Amino acid sequence: MPVPYPPSRMNMDKYTNAEDIYDNLVENSDDSWILGLVAFAVVEEQRIEWVKHQKNNNGGAPDAKAITAWYEQLPQGVLLRAKDTAESRLKDYSDEIDSMVQDDYRRDIQESIIVSEIKETKKFWPQFGVNLAGGFAGTLLFTALLTVVAFFVFNDASPVEIGSELRNNIKDNTHGQERSN
């Protein structure tokens, strides 16, 4: 287990290795742990790029002494810039995740609306049958009523004529009774 540095060493302007940077950005920082880790990754990315540059331009990787010298030449501001970069990257990532969640939420809502419409369509056919039967029954009733009305119209059975027919029948019956008496 590493031995923690005394407090005076933590706030020094010079760093000698990645552990010093890690201590400053992650373990002994007032900022969030994830922000410190991303800021540490930003600084380490700079170191890796420097090592690649040294390999390509100087014919080989720098030794441990050169890497220590690289850490020692880092100004205090490099950590502030790394934190700003980390915060910006985390914000971009957060916005991207937020956008994905909102898109998924919209898609879920659209799918639920489609599913409910399909369920409503399934309810359509039974209701259609009931409506069809009701329409058929109404048509039969209307046809029956129309037939009765047509019967009276075509047989010319007006109320006056019916009354007159009844009167004649009554007279005939009355006269028939008088003859038989």
Backbone bond lengths (Angstrom), bond angles and torsions (degrees), N, CA, C in turn:
res aa  C-N    CA-C-N  psi(-1)  N-CA   C-N-CA  omega(-1)  CA-C   N-CA-C  phi
1 M - - - 1.454 - - 1.524 108.01 -
2 P 1.353 116.47 131.09 1.462 118.81 -178.03 1.527 111.72 -67.36
3 V 1.286 114.48 146.68 1.461 121.20 178.50 1.519 107.66 -86.20
4 P 1.355 118.19 124.81 1.460 119.55 -179.14 1.527 111.23 -64.49
5 Y 1.301 113.28 146.27 1.464 118.99 178.12 1.518 109.86 -75.46
6 P 1.302 116.32 150.89 1.467 118.03 174.81 1.522 109.70 -63.32
7 P 1.330 117.95 153.25 1.461 121.50 -177.20 1.518 113.37 -53.10
8 S 1.329 119.23 -34.01 1.465 120.68 -179.05 1.529 110.92 -65.57
9 R 1.340 118.12 -29.76 1.458 121.86 -179.04 1.540 110.44 -76.04
10 M 1.341 118.06 -30.96 1.459 121.02 -176.34 1.512 112.23 -66.53
11 N 1.275 119.47 -30.64 1.457 122.65 -176.07 1.520 112.27 -100.10
12 M 1.295 117.37 16.71 1.467 120.92 -179.47 1.515 110.12 -71.65
13 D 1.333 115.24 155.10 1.453 120.73 177.27 1.517 111.14 -79.37
14 K 1.294 119.29 -18.73 1.462 122.80 -176.69 1.519 110.23 -106.83
15 Y 1.315 114.56 139.47 1.459 121.92 176.60 1.519 106.97 -119.46
16 T 1.330 115.77 147.44 1.465 118.55 -178.26 1.527 112.97 -111.40
17 N 1.341 116.36 -18.05 1.467 118.02 -179.21 1.533 109.74 -161.48
18 A 1.335 115.27 -179.58 1.466 121.48 -177.92 1.522 110.95 -63.74
19 E 1.341 118.07 -32.45 1.462 119.82 -179.13 1.528 111.91 -64.24
20 D 1.342 116.75 -35.99 1.470 119.53 177.08 1.537 110.30 -62.93
21 I 1.320 115.91 -42.64 1.470 120.46 179.62 1.532 109.23 -65.33
22 Y 1.339 116.56 -45.44 1.457 121.88 -179.95 1.531 110.83 -59.33
23 D 1.332 116.28 -46.18 1.464 120.20 178.42 1.525 110.98 -57.40
24 N 1.328 116.09 -44.84 1.460 120.80 -176.74 1.525 112.05 -69.19
25 L 1.346 117.80 -41.40 1.463 120.80 -174.06 1.533 114.25 -87.40
26 V 1.342 117.03 -29.58 1.461 118.89 -172.87 1.525 111.93 -112.61
27 E 1.308 116.66 -61.26 1.461 119.92 -170.76 1.521 114.14 -73.51
28 N 1.314 117.77 -36.03 1.465 120.50 -175.80 1.520 111.99 -114.39
29 S 1.308 116.88 31.87 1.459 120.90 -177.74 1.527 109.69 -108.59
30 D 1.324 114.98 149.03 1.458 120.60 175.37 1.531 111.23 -82.96
31 D 1.329 116.19 -12.53 1.464 120.67 179.66 1.522 109.93 -77.47
32 S 1.304 115.09 171.35 1.463 119.21 -179.24 1.527 110.68 -66.14
33 W 1.306 114.14 153.10 1.459 122.25 -177.86 1.529 111.22 -60.75
34 I 1.332 117.11 -43.55 1.466 120.56 -178.00 1.516 110.88 -67.76
35 L 1.323 117.40 -38.34 1.462 120.46 177.05 1.522 109.94 -62.23
36 G 1.331 116.98 -42.49 1.465 120.53 178.42 1.519 111.98 -63.64
37 L 1.317 117.10 -40.97 1.468 119.95 178.81 1.523 111.98 -63.86
38 V 1.320 116.65 -42.67 1.466 119.64 179.15 1.528 110.14 -67.80
39 A 1.318 117.48 -39.83 1.478 120.42 177.16 1.528 109.87 -62.85
40 F 1.331 117.33 -41.31 1.472 121.02 176.73 1.527 109.97 -60.56
41 A 1.326 116.79 -41.90 1.467 120.51 178.40 1.520 110.90 -63.09
42 V 1.323 117.52 -35.84 1.470 121.04 178.35 1.530 109.81 -63.48
43 V 1.328 116.69 -45.87 1.475 120.30 179.69 1.528 110.23 -64.51
44 E 1.313 116.70 -43.46 1.468 120.15 -179.80 1.529 111.14 -66.47
45 E 1.314 116.60 -33.18 1.462 119.76 175.43 1.528 110.01 -62.68
46 Q 1.328 116.80 -39.39 1.468 120.58 177.08 1.531 110.56 -62.96
47 R 1.351 115.27 -41.36 1.469 118.75 178.58 1.531 110.88 -63.50
48 I 1.320 116.83 -42.76 1.469 120.48 -179.61 1.520 110.30 -63.62
49 E 1.324 116.90 -41.19 1.466 120.10 177.22 1.536 110.56 -62.93
50 W 1.324 117.11 -39.47 1.470 121.34 178.29 1.539 109.77 -63.94
51 V 1.348 116.53 -43.06 1.473 120.17 178.79 1.521 109.88 -61.74
52 K 1.326 118.54 -43.75 1.469 121.97 178.00 1.519 110.77 -60.81
53 H 1.320 115.49 -42.02 1.461 119.88 179.07 1.542 110.52 -62.55
54 Q 1.325 115.50 -42.38 1.468 119.83 178.84 1.530 110.80 -63.35
55 K 1.314 118.08 -41.71 1.470 121.60 178.34 1.519 111.10 -61.29
56 N 1.319 116.38 -44.84 1.466 120.85 -176.06 1.527 112.52 -72.64
57 N 1.324 118.39 -34.62 1.470 120.96 -173.24 1.532 113.83 -101.37
58 N 1.331 117.95 -22.59 1.460 119.56 -176.41 1.521 112.22 -115.03
59 G 1.315 117.62 7.64 1.447 120.90 173.96 1.510 115.40 79.10
60 G 1.292 120.32 8.95 1.456 121.18 178.18 1.509 111.63 178.66
61 A 1.317 114.71 164.68 1.460 120.29 -179.98 1.525 109.90 -72.37
62 P 1.324 116.66 146.56 1.468 119.10 178.40 1.535 110.62 -69.13
63 D 1.304 115.90 150.81 1.467 120.14 178.66 1.531 109.63 -82.58
64 A 1.326 116.13 177.42 1.465 122.18 -176.67 1.527 111.38 -59.73
65 K 1.358 116.00 -36.92 1.464 120.05 -179.84 1.528 110.87 -64.97
66 A 1.341 117.71 -39.32 1.468 121.78 179.17 1.530 110.37 -68.76
67 I 1.331 115.88 -37.81 1.472 118.98 179.04 1.525 109.73 -67.10
68 T 1.340 117.51 -40.81 1.466 120.93 176.33 1.524 109.89 -61.34
69 A 1.335 116.92 -41.28 1.469 120.89 178.23 1.532 110.05 -63.10
70 W 1.345 117.35 -37.38 1.471 120.21 178.17 1.525 110.01 -62.46
71 Y 1.345 116.90 -45.09 1.464 119.93 178.81 1.526 110.75 -63.34
72 E 1.328 116.68 -39.73 1.469 120.16 -177.11 1.514 112.12 -67.45
73 Q 1.334 117.59 -29.54 1.468 119.71 -178.78 1.530 112.93 -82.39
74 L 1.357 117.46 -6.28 1.465 120.01 179.25 1.523 110.19 -65.46
75 P 1.321 118.19 127.77 1.464 120.43 175.84 1.529 109.82 -77.69
76 Q 1.314 116.69 160.07 1.456 122.02 179.16 1.530 110.36 -59.66
77 G 1.309 118.09 -32.49 1.469 122.55 -179.03 1.517 113.88 -63.22
78 V 1.335 116.42 -20.93 1.469 118.60 -179.45 1.528 110.50 -64.04
79 L 1.310 117.15 -32.97 1.450 120.37 178.33 1.541 111.22 -70.75
80 L 1.319 116.68 -38.07 1.459 120.47 177.37 1.533 110.59 -64.78
81 R 1.345 116.09 -43.43 1.466 119.71 177.61 1.526 110.62 -64.80
82 A 1.333 116.85 -38.25 1.471 120.68 178.69 1.531 109.87 -64.32
83 K 1.330 117.36 -40.13 1.466 120.48 177.80 1.529 110.82 -64.87
84 D 1.341 116.50 -42.26 1.470 120.10 178.40 1.526 110.60 -62.81
85 T 1.320 116.00 -43.98 1.470 120.30 178.26 1.520 110.38 -62.91
86 A 1.331 116.43 -43.92 1.464 120.84 179.68 1.522 110.37 -62.66
87 E 1.313 116.83 -43.85 1.460 120.43 179.68 1.526 110.50 -62.06
88 S 1.325 116.51 -41.51 1.459 120.93 178.61 1.526 110.91 -64.19
89 R 1.325 117.56 -44.22 1.474 120.83 179.27 1.523 111.11 -65.56
90 L 1.319 117.36 -40.29 1.466 119.88 178.10 1.531 111.25 -66.32
91 K 1.326 116.65 -38.13 1.470 119.92 177.24 1.515 110.16 -64.59
92 D 1.340 117.25 -45.06 1.468 120.24 177.92 1.523 110.46 -59.69
93 Y 1.325 116.11 -42.98 1.464 120.62 179.51 1.528 110.34 -64.12
94 S 1.311 116.16 -42.19 1.464 121.09 178.52 1.525 110.70 -62.11
95 D 1.331 116.77 -43.56 1.463 120.33 178.42 1.526 111.00 -63.07
96 E 1.327 116.39 -39.91 1.462 121.36 178.79 1.535 110.53 -63.73
97 I 1.326 116.95 -44.81 1.460 121.44 179.05 1.530 109.69 -64.38
98 D 1.323 116.48 -43.13 1.460 121.09 178.81 1.526 110.48 -59.61
99 S 1.311 116.73 -44.33 1.462 121.18 178.57 1.527 111.04 -62.70
100 M 1.335 116.95 -42.02 1.466 120.45 179.05 1.529 110.77 -64.50
101 V 1.320 116.63 -41.68 1.471 120.37 -179.88 1.527 109.74 -64.76
102 Q 1.331 116.96 -42.70 1.460 120.09 178.97 1.525 110.95 -64.17
103 D 1.344 117.34 -41.11 1.459 120.55 177.16 1.523 110.79 -62.25
104 D 1.339 116.54 -43.40 1.465 120.36 178.00 1.526 110.62 -63.12
105 Y 1.325 116.33 -40.11 1.463 121.06 179.76 1.532 110.39 -64.38
106 R 1.342 116.40 -44.33 1.464 120.32 177.46 1.526 110.69 -60.99
107 R 1.334 116.04 -44.49 1.454 120.94 179.89 1.531 110.47 -61.50
108 D 1.331 116.90 -42.32 1.466 120.62 177.92 1.526 111.32 -61.97
109 I 1.320 116.46 -41.79 1.463 120.56 179.06 1.532 109.67 -64.38
110 Q 1.328 117.31 -44.92 1.460 120.15 179.39 1.523 110.95 -61.80
111 E 1.333 116.79 -42.78 1.461 120.59 179.72 1.526 110.49 -64.70
112 S 1.332 117.48 -38.99 1.467 119.17 179.36 1.525 110.61 -67.81
113 I 1.319 117.43 -34.54 1.461 120.09 177.15 1.527 109.71 -66.89
114 I 1.323 116.62 -42.30 1.463 120.49 179.16 1.524 109.84 -62.96
115 V 1.321 116.77 -44.44 1.472 120.60 179.66 1.527 110.46 -61.87
116 S 1.316 117.37 -42.31 1.473 119.01 179.71 1.522 110.92 -66.66
117 E 1.322 117.63 -34.53 1.465 120.07 176.43 1.524 110.91 -66.65
118 I 1.314 116.91 -39.23 1.470 120.74 177.24 1.528 109.48 -64.05
119 K 1.322 117.58 -42.15 1.462 120.62 177.67 1.527 110.78 -62.46
120 E 1.319 117.05 -39.32 1.458 120.77 177.28 1.525 110.38 -64.53
121 T 1.337 117.23 -36.23 1.457 121.02 177.83 1.520 110.32 -64.12
122 K 1.339 116.67 -38.25 1.458 119.94 177.53 1.528 110.67 -64.35
123 K 1.305 118.62 -29.87 1.456 122.18 177.21 1.527 110.92 -76.18
124 F 1.316 117.69 -17.01 1.453 122.69 -176.83 1.523 111.66 -65.32
125 W 1.331 117.59 -45.22 1.466 120.65 -173.30 1.526 112.96 -64.64
126 P 1.321 120.43 -45.72 1.465 117.86 175.78 1.535 111.78 -61.60
127 Q 1.299 115.56 -40.94 1.463 119.72 179.26 1.528 110.16 -65.82
128 F 1.310 116.58 -35.83 1.455 121.56 177.94 1.532 109.99 -62.02
129 G 1.353 116.54 -42.92 1.462 121.14 178.05 1.515 111.50 -61.79
130 V 1.310 117.52 -44.36 1.468 121.65 178.65 1.523 109.80 -62.25
131 N 1.313 116.80 -44.50 1.467 120.96 179.08 1.525 111.03 -63.58
132 L 1.317 116.95 -39.85 1.453 121.53 179.27 1.534 110.70 -64.74
133 A 1.346 117.11 -44.48 1.468 120.95 178.18 1.525 110.39 -63.44
134 G 1.305 117.62 -42.80 1.466 121.28 178.09 1.513 111.20 -62.65
135 G 1.317 116.54 -41.21 1.465 120.52 177.57 1.513 111.57 -64.12
136 F 1.316 116.29 -40.48 1.466 121.14 179.33 1.533 110.49 -65.29
137 A 1.336 116.95 -44.39 1.465 121.00 179.01 1.526 110.56 -63.27
138 G 1.318 116.77 -41.31 1.464 120.69 177.90 1.514 111.24 -63.41
139 T 1.316 116.51 -39.11 1.461 120.77 178.82 1.523 110.65 -65.50
140 L 1.341 117.56 -42.65 1.469 120.72 177.53 1.523 111.51 -61.44
141 L 1.318 117.06 -44.12 1.462 121.17 179.10 1.523 111.24 -62.36
142 F 1.327 116.03 -44.28 1.456 120.54 178.98 1.532 110.45 -63.99
143 T 1.347 116.64 -39.71 1.470 121.03 178.81 1.523 110.41 -63.80
144 A 1.330 117.26 -43.15 1.463 120.55 179.03 1.529 110.52 -62.06
145 L 1.300 117.10 -44.75 1.462 121.06 178.82 1.520 110.75 -62.56
146 L 1.324 116.14 -42.58 1.453 121.28 179.24 1.540 110.50 -64.35
147 T 1.334 117.98 -36.86 1.463 122.25 178.77 1.527 110.63 -65.14
148 V 1.308 117.42 -43.86 1.467 121.23 178.53 1.518 110.36 -62.17
149 V 1.334 115.70 -45.70 1.463 119.52 179.39 1.524 109.63 -62.79
150 A 1.333 117.70 -43.36 1.467 121.53 179.60 1.527 110.56 -62.86
151 F 1.313 118.22 -38.14 1.464 121.83 178.76 1.528 110.62 -58.96
152 F 1.331 114.59 -46.70 1.459 118.12 -179.96 1.518 111.77 -67.78
153 V 1.304 117.75 -38.43 1.465 121.05 -177.91 1.529 109.83 -69.20
154 F 1.329 118.06 -46.65 1.463 120.80 -176.72 1.527 112.19 -72.71
155 N 1.303 119.76 -26.93 1.459 121.84 177.84 1.523 111.58 -87.96
156 D 1.296 116.38 3.85 1.451 124.53 177.60 1.517 110.96 49.94
157 A 1.256 116.80 45.32 1.456 121.77 -179.87 1.499 108.80 -94.65
158 S 1.338 114.89 79.10 1.447 118.81 177.75 1.522 108.57 -81.97
159 P 1.281 120.08 157.60 1.454 121.96 -179.55 1.534 112.23 -60.41
160 V 1.318 117.08 -34.32 1.462 120.70 179.90 1.529 108.80 -67.24
161 E 1.334 114.87 -45.38 1.459 119.19 -179.82 1.518 111.27 -65.11
162 I 1.320 117.74 -40.08 1.458 121.62 178.30 1.529 109.37 -62.16
163 G 1.313 116.32 -43.21 1.470 120.88 178.29 1.522 111.28 -62.33
164 S 1.304 114.82 -43.16 1.454 119.69 179.36 1.519 110.58 -65.35
165 E 1.304 118.45 -41.51 1.471 123.90 177.82 1.525 109.86 -62.15
166 L 1.293 117.14 -43.92 1.462 121.12 178.91 1.534 110.64 -62.88
167 R 1.336 116.60 -41.30 1.458 121.32 -179.75 1.534 110.03 -63.52
168 N 1.289 115.47 -42.81 1.474 119.64 179.20 1.523 110.15 -64.46
169 N 1.323 117.32 -41.07 1.463 120.59 178.35 1.521 110.87 -63.94
170 I 1.293 115.72 -38.46 1.463 119.60 -179.80 1.533 108.75 -67.79
171 K 1.332 116.85 -43.54 1.463 120.80 179.33 1.518 109.73 -62.42
172 D 1.335 116.75 -43.88 1.459 120.66 -179.58 1.519 109.84 -62.41
173 N 1.297 116.32 -40.74 1.464 120.04 179.17 1.528 110.38 -67.32
174 T 1.303 116.93 -38.22 1.451 120.64 -179.12 1.536 109.71 -69.81
175 H 1.319 115.26 -41.87 1.465 118.25 179.23 1.508 109.67 -69.00
176 G 1.257 118.29 -34.56 1.467 121.75 179.25 1.500 110.87 -66.79
177 Q 1.314 117.83 -33.25 1.440 122.08 179.78 1.529 109.31 -74.57
178 E 1.345 117.01 -33.67 1.447 119.51 -179.45 1.503 109.10 -70.05
179 R 1.272 118.84 -36.81 1.466 122.18 -179.36 1.516 110.48 -69.46
180 S 1.263 117.09 -34.29 1.449 117.84 -177.69 1.524 111.00 -80.23
181 N 1.292 119.01 -12.51 1.466 120.59 -179.89 1.441 108.60 -83.28
